[in-house]
Amino acid sequence: MDRLKVGIIGTGFSAQAQMEAIKRLHNAEITAIAASSMEKAEQMAKACGIPAWYDDAYALINDPEVEVIHNCTPNYLHFPLNKAALLAGKHLLSEKPLALNSKESAELAELAKHAKGVSGVCFNYRHYPLVAHLKEAISTEEYGKSFLVSGGYCQDWLLYNTDCNWRMQTEQNGVSRAIADIGSHWCDLLQYITGQNIVELCADLQTVHPVRYQTKRLADGKKAVEPVSVSTEDFGSVLVRFDGGLRGAFTVSQVSAGRKNRLHFEIAAEKACLAWDQEEPNRLWVGRRDEQNGELVRDAALLSPFAGLLTHYPGGHQEGWPDALKNLIQQFYDAVIRKKAGTVNAEASHVASFEQGHRIMQVVDAIMESSRTGRWVSIPAFATAQQS
């Protein structure tokens, strides 16, 4: 079978990580890339052996050779480019957040329902083997009924007031930063694992540095330090209620020293507590009351059949963030191939859909409203947003 022809929009971290993952697969090839300038696009294309390059993302979307679009741009470009790709009938994998707000994401979710291509959102933490194994265990109530979730997502890359980039600018990033950027991952992951949607919440968000200082290089080669006003949150905590009865809380922070990328959670159930940490992704802690605590290590021979499919090396050979991203993209491409073959219900069932991406934007908007008002906020229902 011919390999899928892929176009990448963007050249930053997300784009480079996805390009590396695609190159590890055997059923796709990157045929075009788009960047903010022709110089940047050509440089990246030649470095990566990509035959076509553009300084216009819409030109890439309309390239007849490109079948699959990866939207790896800054947040403010997600909505217009996603909309253009859907209307062009292309298969589309978008970075999160799906849009800047739930009004935009609702439009995209509706378009995706009727689009010719397969669409998905890059919530990559769903695609670790132990996450998949735990999801199945929770769904079958292997550990009894779950009643409490806790955890968070903490980083330190914005700890200092001299840490500053485009994410400080609401017109490019949106009105939420820490919640939309990393809190959205935690919410999607826990909804995916538990099969329950967050329906009510109460949030407290804070900004540590209302003014940050950005260093810019002037035309004469000298540097200047400019103050940047910041209105988006650096950290926050949220109480959550789920539609299936779960309760919980989580904390997000981009100013926690020493925490580089710590997404973690604990699910308390009748027979055990289950805890997982993205920085140690090959271990699932199982806590017991009346017997010794245990630990399940990532080994295909010990996992559920689907989780085993996400495991590519023998036990003891560590797999992590790049491997989960590869799993996401492989599952998405498998769905695209099924769609091209005319298979009924060819959607990528374990990849976050645009409806689920919209649901997360509803959660983000509700968190922002709750923090402003100091009140509990309910999240409106969205037809088929229930997690797969």
Disulfide bonds with the S-S distance in Angstrom:
none
